[in-house]
Amino acid sequence: MIIFPAIDLYNKKAVRLFKGDYQNMTIYSENPIEIARDFELAGATHIHMVDLEGAKDGTTPNIDIVKQVASETNLFVEIGGGIRDMATVEKYLSAGVSRVILGTAAVTNQEFLIEAVKKYGDKIAVGADVKDGFIAIKGWLEKSEKTLDDFLFDMQSIGVKYIICTDISKDGAMRGTNLELYKQLSQKYSMNITASGGVSSLDDVKRLREMDIYGATIGKAYYIGAINLKDALEAAK
């Protein structure tokens, strides 16, 4: 299982939100590149990045930091947040990003998603952000009419290979991740699923690994010292 330590970007800083609430934001670092270097030093091979400003308004205000992480580390960089057209996909891939994550656009503009998957294949992932059983969009500020199962069935039919699934109710809450959800998804779908939201302990990491899930993101638990990244990487093997 791949561990994706996470950096959420807002105003060029590394931050975390509580359950996706922009009014409930904690700044963890003024220098995200230093955090990315720390991830690499600990042995991480991958990094999950989200542009929270982009997620709200579909722009790329933090692309310089993403580009710096891609060029100054050897990490496999995946980025999400506000990627709603081919020009933005290409902008990130040209900046050295390994994989881009489509969220809102995968729900609201399937023609674009199909075009992106056709052109870039494995370099495209889709974020499935779940709120009360439905897919949330626009930085989690709106709930769509798509249920998680309907959405994932569509994604698999289109040929999406990578899904980052976040249970918003668990995100940043430090109460454990939704193991039952990920178990069901790993049994039901053939896509590579990354568990995101609420991975709070080494036990979470071990139990996700045991269900043979593709990946797990670790965010707040790393920043507050609840999970040692080296230990998590070892537990994921």
Steps between C-alpha positions, in 0.01 A plus 500: 500500500627846411500770767421847368595759763291806423549874464193719465588842361334831576663836439833319435491344849453141616166483681233254609125543513268330748239298308551722195402821683692800363410693816673234707854513358831435675827623347777245554781653297587814306742290292335194337814399308674431833219265597528319167874458557428360847260248343774389263760476777263275695491264199179606326489450123166671432327822606135607484444872453178702490461863402214605727466840334485334159235257627269791575546709186669283235833688489864400565629758752746258660649343188847645568522299822378183328758554226773549762409174676502316166837642395686505834402156632477153346145456625216381278273804520122480466300822516130579525289808550339704225609298196204558272636519144770346280713815514534462879577127469774581251629788712555268798647215295740747337598615851626148576195359676461123461123475540214749511181445696167608356226564754216740422560470125468121510145550630390804300684455170538137397598592144812667639571200725466256208731716287759523782497123565524427127798733460689447826385163638678417826593865555135570583343417836156588628415625846184350647418720798207357693253691715199308639534243221510758219792650306596849615640759258650852486739462790238291686274804517220338296345154494428350156212266415738210433526222756847357559411166338342657191804723462759224541312276257513784245872555564582133451295492177690803366835331569621698801775301673559703817247618758578707809199447725451736794236461769458868586349422840830338599737754348718671759286364785768257632240233577622235259424441136190335351641148475163341416454734203844423355453129552175510301652710222811282467277193460255664262724688254813414303639856513800598716341661805680734738345541843493863603362671806545405862803270477596566861716211624735222399210262560305678224800459268540130581130424457486679165807309383338171602204571270747542212400856425724698262586798718431713807545873551629627832440863587413640840627193686849574368488871584392452861741210557239225536666298221873473440543492122788251506290261711201545266714425194627185671147394605379545141751253356 
